[in-house]
Amino acid sequence: MANARTVASQQQNIQSSIASLADIIVVRFDKNKSNDQRNSLVAEGKTALELASGIKSSTWAAMTASEAEEQTDLVI
């Protein structure tokens, strides 16, 4: 019985660990890109975040860093 509890506890720990993982996106800006191209990529990312979360860009801008991180975690 103790062994079954240990296995159940380990499975719960694994599920908790998996739930805390997040995808990381690395964006590289080529030195040859213009500022317009860079700004376009940033705008695309903000639009994607707005669509995924249902939160407008102006609301994201008004959030504290910790609030934005918490909301981002919820979206992911």
Summary of the structure (lengths in Angstrom):
residues: 76
radius of gyration: 19.1
end to end distance: 36.9
largest distance: 64.6
contacts: 132
relative contact order: 0.08
helix: 71%
strand: 0%
